Amino acid sequence: PPAAQGSCRSGSAGPPTMSSRASRFVECGKKIVAVGRNYSEHAAELGNAVPKSPLLFLKPTTSFVTNGGAVLAPKGCEVHHEVELGVVIGKRATAVSESAALDHVAGYCLALDMTARDWQSEAKKKGTPWSMAKGWDTSCPVSAFVGKDLVGGSVGDLDLWLRVDGDERQRGNTRDMIFSVPYLLHYISSVFTLEEGDVVLTGTPSGVGPVAPGQVITAGLARASDGKSLAEVRAPVEKRATGLFAW
Protein backbone atom coordinates (compact mmCIF):
# COMPACT_ATOMS: atom_id res chain seq x y z
CA PRO A 1 0.00 0.00 0.00
CA PRO A 2 1.06 3.63 -0.29
CA ALA A 3 2.91 5.18 2.63
CA ALA A 4 0.69 6.04 5.57
CA GLN A 5 0.11 9.71 6.27
CA GLY A 6 0.79 10.29 9.99
CA SER A 7 0.19 13.30 12.21
CA CYS A 8 2.68 16.15 11.88
CA ARG A 9 3.56 18.93 14.24
CA SER A 10 6.29 21.52 13.91
CA GLY A 11 9.45 20.62 15.78
CA SER A 12 9.81 23.98 17.56
CA ALA A 13 8.24 27.36 18.13
CA GLY A 14 9.56 30.57 16.64
CA PRO A 15 10.70 31.39 13.11
CA PRO A 16 10.59 28.61 10.48
CA THR A 17 13.62 26.36 10.74
CA MET A 18 14.76 23.15 9.08
CA SER A 19 13.39 20.65 11.59
CA SER A 20 12.71 16.95 11.82
CA ARG A 21 9.46 17.71 9.99
CA ALA A 22 11.36 17.88 6.70
CA SER A 23 13.16 14.60 7.37
CA ARG A 24 9.66 13.05 7.77
CA PHE A 25 8.58 14.40 4.39
CA VAL A 26 6.54 11.30 3.50
CA GLU A 27 4.26 11.99 6.45
CA CYS A 28 4.54 15.77 6.61
CA GLY A 29 4.79 17.06 3.07
CA LYS A 30 1.70 18.62 1.53
CA LYS A 31 2.61 18.32 -2.14
CA ILE A 32 4.98 16.91 -4.71
CA VAL A 33 5.88 19.34 -7.48
CA ALA A 34 7.42 17.53 -10.43
CA VAL A 35 9.38 18.84 -13.41
CA GLY A 36 9.02 17.27 -16.84
CA ARG A 37 11.60 17.14 -19.64
CA ASN A 38 14.47 18.60 -17.61
CA TYR A 39 17.12 16.51 -19.38
CA SER A 40 17.39 17.15 -23.12
CA GLU A 41 18.12 13.51 -24.04
CA HIS A 42 14.98 12.38 -22.21
CA ALA A 43 12.87 14.97 -24.02
CA ALA A 44 14.29 13.72 -27.33
CA GLU A 45 13.67 10.03 -26.61
CA LEU A 46 9.94 10.73 -26.18
CA GLY A 47 9.81 13.00 -29.23
CA ASN A 48 9.26 16.17 -27.21
CA ALA A 49 10.79 19.60 -27.75
CA VAL A 50 13.23 20.89 -25.14
CA PRO A 51 11.19 23.28 -22.97
CA LYS A 52 12.02 26.99 -22.78
CA SER A 53 10.74 27.14 -19.21
CA PRO A 54 10.15 24.42 -16.60
CA LEU A 55 7.21 22.10 -17.28
CA LEU A 56 5.44 21.54 -13.97
CA PHE A 57 2.88 19.02 -12.76
CA LEU A 58 1.71 17.78 -9.36
CA LYS A 59 1.63 14.37 -7.76
CA PRO A 60 -0.42 13.75 -4.60
CA THR A 61 1.43 12.72 -1.45
CA THR A 62 -0.67 9.52 -1.46
CA SER A 63 1.55 8.40 -4.35
CA PHE A 64 4.50 8.03 -1.94
CA VAL A 65 5.72 4.55 -1.13
CA THR A 66 8.78 4.07 1.05
CA ASN A 67 11.87 2.04 0.20
CA GLY A 68 11.08 -1.64 -0.27
CA GLY A 69 7.37 -1.06 -0.80
CA ALA A 70 5.71 -2.29 -3.98
CA VAL A 71 4.67 -0.33 -7.04
CA LEU A 72 1.10 -1.50 -7.67
CA ALA A 73 0.69 -1.33 -11.44
CA PRO A 74 -2.82 -0.53 -12.72
CA LYS A 75 -4.22 -3.18 -15.05
CA GLY A 76 -3.98 -2.37 -18.74
CA CYS A 77 -1.30 0.32 -18.29
CA GLU A 78 2.19 0.50 -19.72
CA VAL A 79 4.06 1.57 -16.60
CA HIS A 80 7.43 3.29 -17.11
CA HIS A 81 10.23 3.98 -14.64
CA GLU A 82 11.79 7.45 -14.25
CA VAL A 83 14.57 7.95 -11.67
CA GLU A 84 14.92 11.45 -10.22
CA LEU A 85 16.60 13.59 -7.60
CA GLY A 86 14.04 14.81 -5.07
CA VAL A 87 14.58 18.11 -3.23
CA VAL A 88 13.04 18.31 0.25
CA ILE A 89 12.00 21.78 1.35
CA GLY A 90 13.15 22.88 4.81
CA LYS A 91 11.42 26.21 5.24
CA ARG A 92 8.63 28.11 3.55
CA ALA A 93 9.59 29.54 0.17
CA THR A 94 7.56 32.14 -1.72
CA ALA A 95 9.15 33.80 -4.76
CA VAL A 96 12.67 33.10 -3.49
CA SER A 97 15.62 34.34 -5.49
CA GLU A 98 17.81 31.87 -7.32
CA SER A 99 20.78 32.88 -5.16
CA ALA A 100 18.86 32.19 -1.91
CA ALA A 101 16.97 29.12 -3.10
CA LEU A 102 19.19 26.48 -1.50
CA ASP A 103 18.76 28.18 1.89
CA HIS A 104 15.22 26.78 1.82
CA VAL A 105 16.37 23.18 1.24
CA ALA A 106 16.59 20.74 4.15
CA GLY A 107 17.88 17.81 2.14
CA TYR A 108 17.23 15.43 -0.69
CA CYS A 109 15.90 12.00 -1.59
CA LEU A 110 16.01 9.56 -4.46
CA ALA A 111 12.64 9.15 -6.13
CA LEU A 112 10.94 7.24 -8.91
CA ASP A 113 8.31 9.10 -10.91
CA MET A 114 6.41 6.02 -12.09
CA THR A 115 4.27 6.88 -15.10
CA ALA A 116 1.36 5.19 -16.85
CA ARG A 117 2.74 6.09 -20.26
CA ASP A 118 -0.33 5.13 -22.30
CA TRP A 119 -2.55 7.23 -20.04
CA GLN A 120 -0.12 10.11 -20.41
CA SER A 121 0.00 9.76 -24.21
CA GLU A 122 -3.78 9.81 -24.38
CA ALA A 123 -3.94 12.89 -22.14
CA LYS A 124 -1.37 14.68 -24.30
CA LYS A 125 -3.41 13.95 -27.43
CA LYS A 126 -6.57 15.31 -25.83
CA GLY A 127 -4.83 18.25 -24.13
CA THR A 128 -6.04 17.07 -20.72
CA PRO A 129 -4.12 16.91 -17.41
CA TRP A 130 -1.65 14.14 -16.60
CA SER A 131 -3.10 13.52 -13.12
CA MET A 132 -4.07 9.87 -13.61
CA ALA A 133 -0.89 9.06 -15.53
CA LYS A 134 1.39 10.49 -12.85
CA GLY A 135 -0.52 10.45 -9.57
CA TRP A 136 -1.82 6.93 -8.97
CA ASP A 137 -1.19 5.30 -5.59
CA THR A 138 2.41 3.98 -5.22
CA SER A 139 3.63 5.94 -8.26
CA CYS A 140 6.34 7.70 -6.21
CA PRO A 141 8.74 5.33 -4.42
CA VAL A 142 11.27 7.30 -2.37
CA SER A 143 14.42 6.69 -0.38
CA ALA A 144 15.08 7.80 3.15
CA PHE A 145 15.87 11.47 3.71
CA VAL A 146 19.40 12.55 2.73
CA GLY A 147 20.68 15.44 4.84
CA LYS A 148 21.84 18.54 3.01
CA ASP A 149 25.26 18.23 4.65
CA LEU A 150 25.88 14.90 2.91
CA VAL A 151 25.37 16.48 -0.49
CA GLY A 152 27.18 19.73 0.32
CA GLY A 153 27.86 21.75 -2.81
CA SER A 154 27.46 18.73 -5.09
CA VAL A 155 23.77 19.07 -5.99
CA GLY A 156 24.85 19.97 -9.53
CA ASP A 157 27.08 16.90 -9.80
CA LEU A 158 25.16 13.86 -8.54
CA ASP A 159 24.98 10.51 -10.31
CA LEU A 160 21.65 8.73 -10.75
CA TRP A 161 21.17 5.15 -11.91
CA LEU A 162 18.31 2.68 -12.24
CA ARG A 163 18.23 -1.05 -12.91
CA VAL A 164 15.40 -3.48 -13.67
CA ASP A 165 16.10 -7.05 -12.56
CA GLY A 166 19.76 -6.08 -12.34
CA ASP A 167 20.01 -4.68 -15.89
CA GLU A 168 20.95 -1.00 -16.05
CA ARG A 169 18.29 1.10 -17.79
CA GLN A 170 19.10 4.66 -16.74
CA ARG A 171 22.27 6.53 -15.79
CA GLY A 172 22.68 10.28 -15.65
CA ASN A 173 24.10 13.21 -13.74
CA THR A 174 22.40 16.32 -12.40
CA ARG A 175 24.93 18.48 -14.27
CA ASP A 176 22.93 17.63 -17.42
CA MET A 177 19.74 19.25 -16.15
CA ILE A 178 18.36 21.96 -18.42
CA PHE A 179 17.20 23.97 -15.38
CA SER A 180 19.34 23.80 -12.22
CA VAL A 181 17.94 23.07 -8.77
CA PRO A 182 18.29 26.73 -7.61
CA TYR A 183 16.53 27.98 -10.74
CA LEU A 184 13.74 25.40 -10.36
CA LEU A 185 13.07 26.49 -6.79
CA HIS A 186 13.11 30.14 -7.85
CA TYR A 187 10.65 29.40 -10.68
CA ILE A 188 8.35 27.04 -8.78
CA SER A 189 8.14 29.24 -5.68
CA SER A 190 7.03 32.11 -7.91
CA VAL A 191 3.96 29.98 -8.76
CA PHE A 192 3.37 27.73 -5.73
CA THR A 193 4.52 28.52 -2.22
CA LEU A 194 6.72 25.64 -1.14
CA GLU A 195 6.29 24.50 2.47
CA GLU A 196 8.42 22.47 4.84
CA GLY A 197 8.33 18.81 3.84
CA ASP A 198 7.23 19.45 0.25
CA VAL A 199 9.24 17.58 -2.38
CA VAL A 200 10.35 18.82 -5.79
CA LEU A 201 11.13 16.11 -8.36
CA THR A 202 13.72 17.53 -10.73
CA GLY A 203 13.32 15.42 -13.88
CA THR A 204 14.72 12.17 -15.23
CA PRO A 205 17.66 11.34 -17.51
CA SER A 206 17.19 9.29 -20.67
CA GLY A 207 16.56 5.55 -20.68
CA VAL A 208 12.99 5.46 -19.37
CA GLY A 209 11.10 2.31 -20.24
CA PRO A 210 8.44 -0.21 -19.24
CA VAL A 211 8.30 -2.50 -16.24
CA ALA A 212 5.83 -5.31 -15.54
CA PRO A 213 4.54 -7.10 -12.44
CA GLY A 214 7.13 -9.56 -11.21
CA GLN A 215 10.09 -7.30 -11.99
CA VAL A 216 12.16 -5.44 -9.40
CA ILE A 217 13.46 -1.88 -9.74
CA THR A 218 16.61 -0.78 -7.93
CA ALA A 219 18.04 2.72 -8.12
CA GLY A 220 20.79 4.79 -6.55
CA LEU A 221 22.09 8.29 -5.93
CA ALA A 222 25.78 9.08 -5.40
CA ARG A 223 28.21 11.98 -5.32
CA ALA A 224 30.11 11.99 -8.61
CA SER A 225 33.18 13.55 -7.02
CA ASP A 226 34.03 10.57 -4.83
CA GLY A 227 31.42 7.93 -5.67
CA LYS A 228 29.90 8.03 -2.17
CA SER A 229 26.47 6.40 -2.19
CA LEU A 230 23.82 8.69 -0.73
CA ALA A 231 20.59 6.76 -1.23
CA GLU A 232 19.09 3.65 -2.79
CA VAL A 233 15.58 2.51 -3.59
CA ARG A 234 14.24 -0.99 -4.14
CA ALA A 235 10.71 -1.33 -5.50
CA PRO A 236 9.15 -4.62 -6.64
CA VAL A 237 6.39 -4.22 -9.21
CA GLU A 238 3.15 -6.01 -8.37
CA LYS A 239 -0.39 -6.20 -9.72
CA ARG A 240 -2.95 -3.79 -8.31
CA ALA A 241 -5.48 -5.90 -6.40
CA THR A 242 -8.37 -3.48 -5.77
CA GLY A 243 -10.50 -0.90 -7.54
CA LEU A 244 -11.39 -0.33 -11.18
CA PHE A 245 -7.85 -1.07 -12.36
CA ALA A 246 -7.30 -4.31 -10.43
CA TRP A 247 -5.92 -7.28 -12.30
C-alpha positions in Angstrom: 0.0 0.0 0.0 1.1 3.6 -0.3 2.9 5.2 2.6 0.7 6.0 5.6 0.1 9.7 6.3 0.8 10.3 10.0 0.2 13.3 12.2 2.7 16.1 11.9 3.6 18.9 14.2 6.3 21.5 13.9 9.4 20.6 15.8 9.8 24.0 17.6 8.2 27.4 18.1 9.6 30.6 16.6 10.7 31.4 13.1 10.6 28.6 10.5 13.6 26.4 10.7 14.8 23.2 9.1 13.4 20.6 11.6 12.7 16.9 11.8 9.5 17.7 10.0 11.4 17.9 6.7 13.2 14.6 7.4 9.7 13.1 7.8 8.6 14.4 4.4 6.5 11.3 3.5 4.3 12.0 6.5 4.5 15.8 6.6 4.8 17.1 3.1 1.7 18.6 1.5 2.6 18.3 -2.1 5.0 16.9 -4.7 5.9 19.3 -7.5 7.4 17.5 -10.4 9.4 18.8 -13.4 9.0 17.3 -16.8 11.6 17.1 -19.6 14.5 18.6 -17.6 17.1 16.5 -19.4 17.4 17.2 -23.1 18.1 13.5 -24.0 15.0 12.4 -22.2 12.9 15.0 -24.0 14.3 13.7 -27.3 13.7 10.0 -26.6 9.9 10.7 -26.2 9.8 13.0 -29.2 9.3 16.2 -27.2 10.8 19.6 -27.7 13.2 20.9 -25.1 11.2 23.3 -23.0 12.0 27.0 -22.8 10.7 27.1 -19.2 10.2 24.4 -16.6 7.2 22.1 -17.3 5.4 21.5 -14.0 2.9 19.0 -12.8 1.7 17.8 -9.4 1.6 14.4 -7.8 -0.4 13.8 -4.6 1.4 12.7 -1.4 -0.7 9.5 -1.5 1.6 8.4 -4.4 4.5 8.0 -1.9 5.7 4.5 -1.1 8.8 4.1 1.0 11.9 2.0 0.2 11.1 -1.6 -0.3 7.4 -1.1 -0.8 5.7 -2.3 -4.0 4.7 -0.3 -7.0 1.1 -1.5 -7.7 0.7 -1.3 -11.4 -2.8 -0.5 -12.7 -4.2 -3.2 -15.1 -4.0 -2.4 -18.7 -1.3 0.3 -18.3 2.2 0.5 -19.7 4.1 1.6 -16.6 7.4 3.3 -17.1 10.2 4.0 -14.6 11.8 7.5 -14.2 14.6 7.9 -11.7 14.9 11.4 -10.2 16.6 13.6 -7.6 14.0 14.8 -5.1 14.6 18.1 -3.2 13.0 18.3 0.2 12.0 21.8 1.4 13.2 22.9 4.8 11.4 26.2 5.2 8.6 28.1 3.6 9.6 29.5 0.2 7.6 32.1 -1.7 9.2 33.8 -4.8 12.7 33.1 -3.5 15.6 34.3 -5.5 17.8 31.9 -7.3 20.8 32.9 -5.2 18.9 32.2 -1.9 17.0 29.1 -3.1 19.2 26.5 -1.5 18.8 28.2 1.9 15.2 26.8 1.8 16.4 23.2 1.2 16.6 20.7 4.2 17.9 17.8 2.1 17.2 15.4 -0.7 15.9 12.0 -1.6 16.0 9.6 -4.5 12.6 9.2 -6.1 10.9 7.2 -8.9 8.3 9.1 -10.9 6.4 6.0 -12.1 4.3 6.9 -15.1 1.4 5.2 -16.8 2.7 6.1 -20.3 -0.3 5.1 -22.3 -2.6 7.2 -20.0 -0.1 10.1 -20.4 0.0 9.8 -24.2 -3.8 9.8 -24.4 -3.9 12.9 -22.1 -1.4 14.7 -24.3 -3.4 13.9 -27.4 -6.6 15.3 -25.8 -4.8 18.2 -24.1 -6.0 17.1 -20.7 -4.1 16.9 -17.4 -1.7 14.1 -16.6 -3.1 13.5 -13.1 -4.1 9.9 -13.6 -0.9 9.1 -15.5 1.4 10.5 -12.9 -0.5 10.5 -9.6 -1.8 6.9 -9.0 -1.2 5.3 -5.6 2.4 4.0 -5.2 3.6 5.9 -8.3 6.3 7.7 -6.2 8.7 5.3 -4.4 11.3 7.3 -2.4 14.4 6.7 -0.4 15.1 7.8 3.1 15.9 11.5 3.7 19.4 12.5 2.7 20.7 15.4 4.8 21.8 18.5 3.0 25.3 18.2 4.7 25.9 14.9 2.9 25.4 16.5 -0.5 27.2 19.7 0.3 27.9 21.7 -2.8 27.5 18.7 -5.1 23.8 19.1 -6.0 24.8 20.0 -9.5 27.1 16.9 -9.8 25.2 13.9 -8.5 25.0 10.5 -10.3 21.7 8.7 -10.8 21.2 5.2 -11.9 18.3 2.7 -12.2 18.2 -1.1 -12.9 15.4 -3.5 -13.7 16.1 -7.1 -12.6 19.8 -6.1 -12.3 20.0 -4.7 -15.9 20.9 -1.0 -16.0 18.3 1.1 -17.8 19.1 4.7 -16.7 22.3 6.5 -15.8 22.7 10.3 -15.6 24.1 13.2 -13.7 22.4 16.3 -12.4 24.9 18.5 -14.3 22.9 17.6 -17.4 19.7 19.3 -16.2 18.4 22.0 -18.4 17.2 24.0 -15.4 19.3 23.8 -12.2 17.9 23.1 -8.8 18.3 26.7 -7.6 16.5 28.0 -10.7 13.7 25.4 -10.4 13.1 26.5 -6.8 13.1 30.1 -7.9 10.7 29.4 -10.7 8.4 27.0 -8.8 8.1 29.2 -5.7 7.0 32.1 -7.9 4.0 30.0 -8.8 3.4 27.7 -5.7 4.5 28.5 -2.2 6.7 25.6 -1.1 6.3 24.5 2.5 8.4 22.5 4.8 8.3 18.8 3.8 7.2 19.5 0.2 9.2 17.6 -2.4 10.4 18.8 -5.8 11.1 16.1 -8.4 13.7 17.5 -10.7 13.3 15.4 -13.9 14.7 12.2 -15.2 17.7 11.3 -17.5 17.2 9.3 -20.7 16.6 5.6 -20.7 13.0 5.5 -19.4 11.1 2.3 -20.2 8.4 -0.2 -19.2 8.3 -2.5 -16.2 5.8 -5.3 -15.5 4.5 -7.1 -12.4 7.1 -9.6 -11.2 10.1 -7.3 -12.0 12.2 -5.4 -9.4 13.5 -1.9 -9.7 16.6 -0.8 -7.9 18.0 2.7 -8.1 20.8 4.8 -6.5 22.1 8.3 -5.9 25.8 9.1 -5.4 28.2 12.0 -5.3 30.1 12.0 -8.6 33.2 13.6 -7.0 34.0 10.6 -4.8 31.4 7.9 -5.7 29.9 8.0 -2.2 26.5 6.4 -2.2 23.8 8.7 -0.7 20.6 6.8 -1.2 19.1 3.7 -2.8 15.6 2.5 -3.6 14.2 -1.0 -4.1 10.7 -1.3 -5.5 9.2 -4.6 -6.6 6.4 -4.2 -9.2 3.2 -6.0 -8.4 -0.4 -6.2 -9.7 -2.9 -3.8 -8.3 -5.5 -5.9 -6.4 -8.4 -3.5 -5.8 -10.5 -0.9 -7.5 -11.4 -0.3 -11.2 -7.9 -1.1 -12.4 -7.3 -4.3 -10.4 -5.9 -7.3 -12.3 
